[in-house]
Amino acid sequence: MIIVNVDKAKDIAHSARREARSKEFAPLDIQATIPFMAEEAEAKRQVIRDKYTELQNRIDASDVDGLYNIMKEIGGV
């Protein structure tokens, strides 16, 4: 029988979430510094923030199976 430390698994999932979020933000970070692209880039950044806020809430509320599915979703497995 395998015993999973759920708190540690959540920490790992949050790290994977932060890494995935950073990768999505990277191209927009540059665009946000260009005046004529900044407004559109910020709108896209907000969509990403909302997506990963929802994902963070799902991680916090998940059990082992839920965490596994989330990790598959963000490419951490």
Backbone as XML, in Angstrom:
<?xml version="1.0"?>
<chain id="A" units="angstrom">
  <residue number="1" name="MET">
    <atom name="N" x="0.840" y="-1.178" z="0.000"/>
    <atom name="CA" x="0.000" y="0.000" z="0.000"/>
    <atom name="C" x="0.888" y="1.247" z="0.000"/>
  </residue>
  <residue number="2" name="ILE">
    <atom name="N" x="0.548" y="2.172" z="-0.856"/>
    <atom name="CA" x="1.288" y="3.427" z="-0.950"/>
    <atom name="C" x="0.535" y="4.493" z="-0.166"/>
  </residue>
  <residue number="3" name="ILE">
    <atom name="N" x="1.267" y="5.198" z="0.680"/>
    <atom name="CA" x="0.676" y="6.290" z="1.448"/>
    <atom name="C" x="1.222" y="7.591" z="0.883"/>
  </residue>
  <residue number="4" name="VAL">
    <atom name="N" x="0.318" y="8.496" z="0.545"/>
    <atom name="CA" x="0.706" y="9.777" z="-0.048"/>
    <atom name="C" x="0.523" y="10.881" z="0.983"/>
  </residue>
  <residue number="5" name="ASN">
    <atom name="N" x="1.549" y="11.697" z="1.144"/>
    <atom name="CA" x="1.451" y="12.880" z="1.988"/>
    <atom name="C" x="0.742" y="13.947" z="1.160"/>
  </residue>
  <residue number="6" name="VAL">
    <atom name="N" x="-0.529" y="14.175" z="1.441"/>
    <atom name="CA" x="-1.350" y="15.067" z="0.629"/>
    <atom name="C" x="-0.828" y="16.503" z="0.688"/>
  </residue>
  <residue number="7" name="ASP">
    <atom name="N" x="-0.371" y="16.938" z="1.852"/>
    <atom name="CA" x="0.159" y="18.306" z="1.953"/>
    <atom name="C" x="1.374" y="18.499" z="1.060"/>
  </residue>
  <residue number="8" name="LYS">
    <atom name="N" x="2.262" y="17.524" z="1.050"/>
    <atom name="CA" x="3.448" y="17.597" z="0.190"/>
    <atom name="C" x="3.044" y="17.526" z="-1.287"/>
  </residue>
  <residue number="9" name="ALA">
    <atom name="N" x="2.069" y="16.680" z="-1.590"/>
    <atom name="CA" x="1.578" y="16.576" z="-2.968"/>
    <atom name="C" x="0.977" y="17.903" z="-3.427"/>
  </residue>
  <residue number="10" name="LYS">
    <atom name="N" x="0.283" y="18.581" z="-2.535"/>
    <atom name="CA" x="-0.282" y="19.896" z="-2.881"/>
    <atom name="C" x="0.828" y="20.913" z="-3.127"/>
  </residue>
  <residue number="11" name="ASP">
    <atom name="N" x="1.890" y="20.862" z="-2.307"/>
    <atom name="CA" x="3.037" y="21.759" z="-2.518"/>
    <atom name="C" x="3.659" y="21.527" z="-3.891"/>
  </residue>
  <residue number="12" name="ILE">
    <atom name="N" x="3.786" y="20.269" z="-4.269"/>
    <atom name="CA" x="4.350" y="19.933" z="-5.582"/>
    <atom name="C" x="3.423" y="20.430" z="-6.692"/>
  </residue>
  <residue number="13" name="ALA">
    <atom name="N" x="2.132" y="20.249" z="-6.520"/>
    <atom name="CA" x="1.168" y="20.707" z="-7.524"/>
    <atom name="C" x="1.193" y="22.227" z="-7.651"/>
  </residue>
  <residue number="14" name="HIS">
    <atom name="N" x="1.319" y="22.926" z="-6.528"/>
    <atom name="CA" x="1.389" y="24.393" z="-6.584"/>
    <atom name="C" x="2.665" y="24.849" z="-7.299"/>
  </residue>
  <residue number="15" name="SER">
    <atom name="N" x="3.758" y="24.155" z="-7.078"/>
    <atom name="CA" x="5.005" y="24.499" z="-7.785"/>
    <atom name="C" x="4.843" y="24.296" z="-9.286"/>
  </residue>
  <residue number="16" name="ALA">
    <atom name="N" x="4.222" y="23.206" z="-9.670"/>
    <atom name="CA" x="3.976" y="22.951" z="-11.092"/>
    <atom name="C" x="3.031" y="23.997" z="-11.673"/>
  </residue>
  <residue number="17" name="ARG">
    <atom name="N" x="2.041" y="24.409" z="-10.894"/>
    <atom name="CA" x="1.097" y="25.445" z="-11.335"/>
    <atom name="C" x="1.835" y="26.766" z="-11.566"/>
  </residue>
  <residue number="18" name="ARG">
    <atom name="N" x="2.689" y="27.131" z="-10.625"/>
    <atom name="CA" x="3.438" y="28.387" z="-10.767"/>
    <atom name="C" x="4.347" y="28.352" z="-11.993"/>
  </residue>
  <residue number="19" name="GLU">
    <atom name="N" x="4.976" y="27.218" z="-12.234"/>
    <atom name="CA" x="5.861" y="27.081" z="-13.395"/>
    <atom name="C" x="5.068" y="27.194" z="-14.703"/>
  </residue>
  <residue number="20" name="ALA">
    <atom name="N" x="3.930" y="26.529" z="-14.769"/>
    <atom name="CA" x="3.095" y="26.590" z="-15.974"/>
    <atom name="C" x="2.587" y="28.014" z="-16.200"/>
  </residue>
  <residue number="21" name="ARG">
    <atom name="N" x="2.210" y="28.674" z="-15.116"/>
    <atom name="CA" x="1.719" y="30.061" z="-15.206"/>
    <atom name="C" x="2.826" y="30.979" z="-15.730"/>
  </residue>
  <residue number="22" name="SER">
    <atom name="N" x="4.028" y="30.807" z="-15.232"/>
    <atom name="CA" x="5.157" y="31.626" z="-15.674"/>
    <atom name="C" x="5.419" y="31.452" z="-17.166"/>
  </residue>
  <residue number="23" name="LYS">
    <atom name="N" x="5.310" y="30.226" z="-17.639"/>
    <atom name="CA" x="5.525" y="29.973" z="-19.069"/>
    <atom name="C" x="4.468" y="30.679" z="-19.916"/>
  </residue>
  <residue number="24" name="GLU">
    <atom name="N" x="3.237" y="30.701" z="-19.443"/>
    <atom name="CA" x="2.188" y="31.393" z="-20.200"/>
    <atom name="C" x="2.369" y="32.905" z="-20.150"/>
  </residue>
  <residue number="25" name="PHE">
    <atom name="N" x="2.876" y="33.407" z="-19.039"/>
    <atom name="CA" x="3.087" y="34.850" z="-18.887"/>
    <atom name="C" x="4.268" y="35.374" z="-19.702"/>
  </residue>
  <residue number="26" name="ALA">
    <atom name="N" x="5.273" y="34.557" z="-19.945"/>
    <atom name="CA" x="6.530" y="35.014" z="-20.541"/>
    <atom name="C" x="6.363" y="35.879" z="-21.794"/>
  </residue>
  <residue number="27" name="PRO">
    <atom name="N" x="5.633" y="35.446" z="-22.814"/>
    <atom name="CA" x="5.517" y="36.304" z="-23.993"/>
    <atom name="C" x="4.741" y="37.588" z="-23.721"/>
  </residue>
  <residue number="28" name="LEU">
    <atom name="N" x="3.836" y="37.524" z="-22.771"/>
    <atom name="CA" x="3.037" y="38.715" z="-22.467"/>
    <atom name="C" x="3.802" y="39.718" z="-21.615"/>
  </residue>
  <residue number="29" name="ASP">
    <atom name="N" x="4.790" y="39.258" z="-20.878"/>
    <atom name="CA" x="5.605" y="40.170" z="-20.080"/>
    <atom name="C" x="6.303" y="41.179" z="-20.981"/>
  </residue>
  <residue number="30" name="ILE">
    <atom name="N" x="6.771" y="40.722" z="-22.104"/>
    <atom name="CA" x="7.438" y="41.614" z="-23.055"/>
    <atom name="C" x="6.418" y="42.545" z="-23.703"/>
  </residue>
  <residue number="31" name="GLN">
    <atom name="N" x="5.304" y="41.975" z="-24.145"/>
    <atom name="CA" x="4.271" y="42.783" z="-24.805"/>
    <atom name="C" x="3.727" y="43.867" z="-23.873"/>
  </residue>
  <residue number="32" name="ALA">
    <atom name="N" x="3.672" y="43.580" z="-22.576"/>
    <atom name="CA" x="3.137" y="44.551" z="-21.611"/>
    <atom name="C" x="4.011" y="45.795" z="-21.510"/>
  </residue>
  <residue number="33" name="THR">
    <atom name="N" x="5.262" y="45.709" z="-21.962"/>
    <atom name="CA" x="6.159" y="46.868" z="-21.902"/>
    <atom name="C" x="6.120" y="47.714" z="-23.171"/>
  </residue>
  <residue number="34" name="ILE">
    <atom name="N" x="5.418" y="47.244" z="-24.186"/>
    <atom name="CA" x="5.301" y="47.967" z="-25.450"/>
    <atom name="C" x="3.999" y="48.757" z="-25.415"/>
  </residue>
  <residue number="35" name="PRO">
    <atom name="N" x="4.085" y="50.085" z="-25.457"/>
    <atom name="CA" x="2.895" y="50.910" z="-25.228"/>
    <atom name="C" x="1.651" y="50.523" z="-26.043"/>
  </residue>
  <residue number="36" name="PHE">
    <atom name="N" x="1.780" y="50.296" z="-27.335"/>
    <atom name="CA" x="0.583" y="50.022" z="-28.130"/>
    <atom name="C" x="0.073" y="48.589" z="-27.952"/>
  </residue>
  <residue number="37" name="MET">
    <atom name="N" x="0.836" y="47.740" z="-27.272"/>
    <atom name="CA" x="0.414" y="46.357" z="-27.021"/>
    <atom name="C" x="0.039" y="46.122" z="-25.554"/>
  </residue>
  <residue number="38" name="ALA">
    <atom name="N" x="0.322" y="47.081" z="-24.713"/>
    <atom name="CA" x="0.188" y="46.890" z="-23.263"/>
    <atom name="C" x="-1.237" y="46.576" z="-22.825"/>
  </residue>
  <residue number="39" name="GLU">
    <atom name="N" x="-2.203" y="47.275" z="-23.362"/>
    <atom name="CA" x="-3.586" y="47.075" z="-22.929"/>
    <atom name="C" x="-4.069" y="45.657" z="-23.276"/>
  </residue>
  <residue number="40" name="GLU">
    <atom name="N" x="-3.806" y="45.229" z="-24.493"/>
    <atom name="CA" x="-4.208" y="43.887" z="-24.911"/>
    <atom name="C" x="-3.449" y="42.820" z="-24.116"/>
  </residue>
  <residue number="41" name="ALA">
    <atom name="N" x="-2.159" y="43.047" z="-23.889"/>
    <atom name="CA" x="-1.359" y="42.088" z="-23.126"/>
    <atom name="C" x="-1.882" y="41.966" z="-21.703"/>
  </residue>
  <residue number="42" name="GLU">
    <atom name="N" x="-2.260" y="43.083" z="-21.120"/>
    <atom name="CA" x="-2.775" y="43.038" z="-19.749"/>
    <atom name="C" x="-4.100" y="42.286" z="-19.678"/>
  </residue>
  <residue number="43" name="ALA">
    <atom name="N" x="-4.938" y="42.451" z="-20.676"/>
    <atom name="CA" x="-6.202" y="41.700" z="-20.716"/>
    <atom name="C" x="-5.926" y="40.197" z="-20.810"/>
  </residue>
  <residue number="44" name="LYS">
    <atom name="N" x="-4.963" y="39.816" z="-21.625"/>
    <atom name="CA" x="-4.596" y="38.400" z="-21.753"/>
    <atom name="C" x="-3.979" y="37.884" z="-20.447"/>
  </residue>
  <residue number="45" name="ARG">
    <atom name="N" x="-3.192" y="38.726" z="-19.795"/>
    <atom name="CA" x="-2.593" y="38.337" z="-18.517"/>
    <atom name="C" x="-3.669" y="38.096" z="-17.461"/>
  </residue>
  <residue number="46" name="GLN">
    <atom name="N" x="-4.737" y="38.897" z="-17.502"/>
    <atom name="CA" x="-5.821" y="38.711" z="-16.533"/>
    <atom name="C" x="-6.532" y="37.382" z="-16.750"/>
  </residue>
  <residue number="47" name="VAL">
    <atom name="N" x="-6.698" y="36.991" z="-17.997"/>
    <atom name="CA" x="-7.305" y="35.682" z="-18.295"/>
    <atom name="C" x="-6.439" y="34.569" z="-17.694"/>
  </residue>
  <residue number="48" name="ILE">
    <atom name="N" x="-5.138" y="34.697" z="-17.834"/>
    <atom name="CA" x="-4.220" y="33.699" z="-17.269"/>
    <atom name="C" x="-4.304" y="33.705" z="-15.741"/>
  </residue>
  <residue number="49" name="ARG">
    <atom name="N" x="-4.337" y="34.889" z="-15.140"/>
    <atom name="CA" x="-4.464" y="34.976" z="-13.674"/>
    <atom name="C" x="-5.726" y="34.271" z="-13.200"/>
  </residue>
  <residue number="50" name="ASP">
    <atom name="N" x="-6.832" y="34.531" z="-13.877"/>
    <atom name="CA" x="-8.103" y="33.916" z="-13.495"/>
    <atom name="C" x="-8.031" y="32.393" z="-13.617"/>
  </residue>
  <residue number="51" name="LYS">
    <atom name="N" x="-7.442" y="31.922" z="-14.701"/>
    <atom name="CA" x="-7.307" y="30.477" z="-14.929"/>
    <atom name="C" x="-6.521" y="29.824" z="-13.797"/>
  </residue>
  <residue number="52" name="TYR">
    <atom name="N" x="-5.408" y="30.428" z="-13.426"/>
    <atom name="CA" x="-4.563" y="29.821" z="-12.419"/>
    <atom name="C" x="-5.058" y="30.059" z="-10.992"/>
  </residue>
  <residue number="53" name="THR">
    <atom name="N" x="-5.871" y="31.069" z="-10.775"/>
    <atom name="CA" x="-6.534" y="31.230" z="-9.477"/>
    <atom name="C" x="-7.529" y="30.100" z="-9.276"/>
  </residue>
  <residue number="54" name="GLU">
    <atom name="N" x="-8.279" y="29.787" z="-10.323"/>
    <atom name="CA" x="-9.236" y="28.685" z="-10.259"/>
    <atom name="C" x="-8.493" y="27.367" z="-10.028"/>
  </residue>
  <residue number="55" name="LEU">
    <atom name="N" x="-7.377" y="27.196" z="-10.711"/>
    <atom name="CA" x="-6.574" y="25.985" z="-10.554"/>
    <atom name="C" x="-6.009" y="25.888" z="-9.136"/>
  </residue>
  <residue number="56" name="GLN">
    <atom name="N" x="-5.575" y="27.001" z="-8.586"/>
    <atom name="CA" x="-5.066" y="27.021" z="-7.215"/>
    <atom name="C" x="-6.152" y="26.580" z="-6.238"/>
  </residue>
  <residue number="57" name="ASN">
    <atom name="N" x="-7.353" y="27.078" z="-6.421"/>
    <atom name="CA" x="-8.459" y="26.688" z="-5.550"/>
    <atom name="C" x="-8.762" y="25.196" z="-5.679"/>
  </residue>
  <residue number="58" name="ARG">
    <atom name="N" x="-8.688" y="24.672" z="-6.888"/>
    <atom name="CA" x="-8.914" y="23.240" z="-7.102"/>
    <atom name="C" x="-7.839" y="22.416" z="-6.396"/>
  </residue>
  <residue number="59" name="ILE">
    <atom name="N" x="-6.591" y="22.863" z="-6.461"/>
    <atom name="CA" x="-5.500" y="22.141" z="-5.787"/>
    <atom name="C" x="-5.755" y="22.115" z="-4.284"/>
  </residue>
  <residue number="60" name="ASP">
    <atom name="N" x="-6.104" y="23.260" z="-3.717"/>
    <atom name="CA" x="-6.332" y="23.351" z="-2.275"/>
    <atom name="C" x="-7.455" y="22.431" z="-1.807"/>
  </residue>
  <residue number="61" name="ALA">
    <atom name="N" x="-8.447" y="22.192" z="-2.663"/>
    <atom name="CA" x="-9.605" y="21.381" z="-2.291"/>
    <atom name="C" x="-9.489" y="19.920" z="-2.717"/>
  </residue>
  <residue number="62" name="SER">
    <atom name="N" x="-8.384" y="19.534" z="-3.335"/>
    <atom name="CA" x="-8.285" y="18.204" z="-3.939"/>
    <atom name="C" x="-7.772" y="17.140" z="-2.990"/>
  </residue>
  <residue number="63" name="ASP">
    <atom name="N" x="-8.124" y="15.903" z="-3.348"/>
    <atom name="CA" x="-7.542" y="14.731" z="-2.722"/>
    <atom name="C" x="-6.459" y="14.206" z="-3.673"/>
  </residue>
  <residue number="64" name="VAL">
    <atom name="N" x="-5.910" y="13.052" z="-3.393"/>
    <atom name="CA" x="-4.810" y="12.503" z="-4.187"/>
    <atom name="C" x="-5.209" y="12.326" z="-5.651"/>
  </residue>
  <residue number="65" name="ASP">
    <atom name="N" x="-6.371" y="11.742" z="-5.899"/>
    <atom name="CA" x="-6.807" y="11.532" z="-7.283"/>
    <atom name="C" x="-7.009" y="12.862" z="-8.009"/>
  </residue>
  <residue number="66" name="GLY">
    <atom name="N" x="-7.588" y="13.825" z="-7.319"/>
    <atom name="CA" x="-7.785" y="15.141" z="-7.921"/>
    <atom name="C" x="-6.468" y="15.817" z="-8.250"/>
  </residue>
  <residue number="67" name="LEU">
    <atom name="N" x="-5.491" y="15.682" z="-7.335"/>
    <atom name="CA" x="-4.172" y="16.272" z="-7.582"/>
    <atom name="C" x="-3.499" y="15.621" z="-8.784"/>
  </residue>
  <residue number="68" name="TYR">
    <atom name="N" x="-3.648" y="14.316" z="-8.894"/>
    <atom name="CA" x="-3.067" y="13.609" z="-10.034"/>
    <atom name="C" x="-3.668" y="14.128" z="-11.339"/>
  </residue>
  <residue number="69" name="ASN">
    <atom name="N" x="-4.972" y="14.297" z="-11.374"/>
    <atom name="CA" x="-5.630" y="14.812" z="-12.577"/>
    <atom name="C" x="-5.206" y="16.229" z="-12.899"/>
  </residue>
  <residue number="70" name="ILE">
    <atom name="N" x="-5.035" y="17.050" z="-11.884"/>
    <atom name="CA" x="-4.582" y="18.422" z="-12.091"/>
    <atom name="C" x="-3.161" y="18.425" z="-12.645"/>
  </residue>
  <residue number="71" name="MET">
    <atom name="N" x="-2.309" y="17.575" z="-12.100"/>
    <atom name="CA" x="-0.926" y="17.505" z="-12.585"/>
    <atom name="C" x="-0.893" y="17.065" z="-14.046"/>
  </residue>
  <residue number="72" name="LYS">
    <atom name="N" x="-1.752" y="16.144" z="-14.424"/>
    <atom name="CA" x="-1.825" y="15.734" z="-15.836"/>
    <atom name="C" x="-2.293" y="16.914" z="-16.683"/>
  </residue>
  <residue number="73" name="GLU">
    <atom name="N" x="-3.219" y="17.677" z="-16.180"/>
    <atom name="CA" x="-3.773" y="18.820" z="-16.912"/>
    <atom name="C" x="-2.727" y="19.892" z="-17.192"/>
  </residue>
  <residue number="74" name="ILE">
    <atom name="N" x="-1.851" y="20.143" z="-16.218"/>
    <atom name="CA" x="-0.845" y="21.202" z="-16.400"/>
    <atom name="C" x="0.492" y="20.672" z="-16.893"/>
  </residue>
  <residue number="75" name="GLY">
    <atom name="N" x="0.537" y="19.390" z="-17.208"/>
    <atom name="CA" x="1.753" y="18.819" z="-17.772"/>
    <atom name="C" x="2.806" y="18.445" z="-16.759"/>
  </residue>
  <residue number="76" name="GLY">
    <atom name="N" x="2.412" y="18.274" z="-15.518"/>
    <atom name="CA" x="3.377" y="17.930" z="-14.475"/>
    <atom name="C" x="3.568" y="16.442" z="-14.288"/>
  </residue>
  <residue number="77" name="VAL">
    <atom name="N" x="2.824" y="15.621" z="-15.036"/>
    <atom name="CA" x="2.942" y="14.155" z="-14.902"/>
    <atom name="C" x="3.273" y="13.576" z="-16.248"/>
  </residue>
</chain>
